[in-house]
Amino acid sequence: MPVLPSPGEIEAAKTSKGAWTRAQLAEWGVPWPPPKGWKDELIERWETARQEGAPLPPPPSPAPTDFAQDTLDFG
C-alpha cells in the first residue's frame, strides 16, 4: 500500500537537484515517469483523507538509545 505523504513530506523528499527519485515516487504510488500533476494529486488526496478523519501519520520513532552521531569539526 503506497504511503500518502503530507505536502511538507513531499517537499522535504526533494533531492539536492530539486527533483524526486524514482524509488521515492514508487513508495508514494506515483508511476514512472511521473505524469503531469502528480504532486497536486497527492496533495489533494492527502487533504481529502484529513477531511474524512483519517488518523495523522505516526510521529517519527526516536533514535535508538545506542545511536551516536559523529561530530564534525570544521574549525
N, C-alpha and C positions, 0 to 999 in steps of 0.2 A: 504494500500500500504506500503510495507516494506521501511524502511529508508535505504539509501545507504551511509554507513559511510566511511570516509576517512581512510587511513592507520593509521594516528595518533589517530583518534577516536577509532579505533579497539583496539589499544594498550592501550589507556587510560581507556578503559572499563574493563580491566582485574581486577579480584578480587585480594585480598592480597595473594591468593594461586597461582596466575598466570593463572587462567582459566577464563571462561566467564559463566555467569548464563544462565539457560535455558530461562528465560524471556528476557534477552538481545539478545540472539541469535534469539529468536522468533521475536523480534522487527526488526531485520535485515532480516528476512525471511529465516533463517537457520533452518532446521528441527532438531529434537532431536531424537536420539543422532546425533551430528553433523558429517557429512560424512568427510572422509579424503579429505583434500584440500579445505575445506570450506573457510578458511581465504584467500588463494591465489585467489580463485574465486571471492570473494567480492572485493579484491583489483583490480583485473583485470577489473571487471565491473565498479568500480569507475573510473579507469584510462580511460576506453573507453568512459564513459559519459563525462569526462573532454575534451577528444579529439573531441567529437561530439558537443562541445559548450554548453553543459548543464550548467545552471547557478550554481554558487557555492552555497552551503547551506547558509542560512542566519546566520549572526553572533548571538551569544547568546544574549538574551534580558537582559537589565540591571536589577539589583536587584530593587525591589520596593523601593520607597522613604522612606517607614516606616520600612524598613528592618534594624534590628540591630543585630549584631553578638556579642555574649558574648566573652569577652577576658578571656583567661586562664592565671593565674599567677602561674608559676611553681617555683617561687623563694622562 
